[in-house]
Amino acid sequence: MNIIIIVVAVTAGVILGGTAIYVYQGKCRQKELKLLAECMEKILREEKIRETKAGEETLYARLESRLVRIQEMLNGRTEAAEKR
């Protein structure tokens, strides 16, 4: 009887813990995607963006770094075209 109670308790703990982690990660991803959307909007409005999360190993930090690089390349091409 005691073993059944222990197995049920452990199973319930695993299920609740897994669900909590899943929900938390979903909220973090939504936050990162919202920040990336804001960065892309700034690029489209031709505003200067800067790396705020440099050095972090997150999806947001990596994509932000790439977006800054793309913006720098686009600005370089625009300046070269204006000189002609």
Secondary structure, DSSP 8 states (H G I E B T S, - for coil): -HHHHHHHHHHHHHHHHHHHHHHHHHHHHHHHHHHHHHHHHHHHTT-----SSTT--SHHHHHHHHHHHHHHHHHHHHHHHHH-
